[in-house]
């Protein structure tokens, strides 16, 4: 897992990244992996259902270049739109230090709401949302 994701995982949960990744996998309604040409998993993402119309998307990456191709960006945006039709409110928190993740979330159409002390470390995290009003 890339350093900003490891830092975010520790700050929010205090647990080992692999433990958190396994937990995300098991708690998700849908979990997908991005695999590079060498057959290595370079990222995993999905969402956990929190309520009938509410889900929490997540994304963890090794930082491999394949995770950030133009195709991935296009397909990622489509995937978020599909999930957002099923769950009109998508929300989660991102570590304020993780600027790459924030840029990616903006690209996907998320809006940032508030920054609060979050997780076991009480570090500043920003809440993000994407609302489908249709």
N, C-alpha and C positions, 0 to 999 in steps of 0.2 A: 504494500500500500504506500502511496506517495506521502511524503512528510506532512503536508497540510492536512490530509485526511487522518493520518495517525494522530496528529496533535488534536484535531477536532474530536475524534473518537475518545481519546483519553480525557479531554476537558469535559465532554458531555456525560460520559458513562463511568470513567475511571477503570474501564476494563481493557483487556488485551484486544487489539484490532481483529484478530481471527475469531475470537469469541463473539464480538459484536457483529461481524460479517455473517457468521453462522446464525446468530439470532435474527438478523434482518432477513436472511433467506427463509427461515422457518416461520417468521411472523408475516411474511408478505403474501398478498393475494397473487401477485405476479412478480417473478424475479427473473431477470435476463442477464446474460453475460456477453461481453465483447471479447472475442478471441482474435489474436493477431495471426499473421501468416505462419508463424512457427507453432501455432496451437496453444499458446499461452493465454490464460485469462488476464486481460489488462484492465477490466473494469466489470463491476456488477452494479445493477440498479433495479429498482422495483418500487413498490408502494405497499404500505400497510393500511388496511381499512380501519378507521377510527369510529365511524358512524355510518348510517345509511347514505349520507351525501357528502362524506368527509373522508379524505385519505391523506396519508403522509408519504410523499415521494422521498426517495433516498438514492444516493449515488456514491460509490466508493471506487477509487481508481488506483492502479499501480503507477500511473503517470506515463504508461507506454504511449507512444505517438499515435498508435492506431485508434486510441480512444477519442481523438480529437480531429478526425478527418472531416472533410466537408460532408461526406455521406452520413457520418455519425451525427453531425449537427442537424442536417435536414431530417434524418429519421428520428432523432431525439425530439425535435419539435413536433413532429407528427404523433409520436407516441404520447407525449404530454397532452396533446389536444384530444386524443382518443380517451385517455384516462380521465381527463377533465370533463368529458361528456358523461361518463359513467358516474363520476364523483364531482359534483359542481364546485366543491371547495377543496383545493389542495393546499396543504400548509405543512411547514416544518421550520426548523431553525438552522442557521448556518453560522459558524464561527466568524466573527468580524475580521479575523486575520486571514481568512481564506478568500482572497480577492479573486482568484481564478474561478472558484465556485460561484461567487456572486455575479461575475460577468456572465457566466454560462446560464445562471438562473434568469438574469435579465433577458438574455437572448431567447430563452424559452417562454418568456411572457410573464414571469413572476414579478410581483410588486413587493417591496420591502416595507414593513410596518414599523416595528419598534425594536430597539436594542435593549436587552435585559440581561441580568446575571442569570446564567442557565447552567444546568447540569450539576454534577457533583463538585466541579471546581469553581462554580459560580463565575466563570469567565463571561465576557460580553458576547452574546450571540444575537443575531438579528432574525426576527420572525419574517418568513416570506409566505406569500399566498398567491394563488391564481384562482380567480372566480370565473365560472362559466355561467352567465346569466340566461342562457338560451333554454 
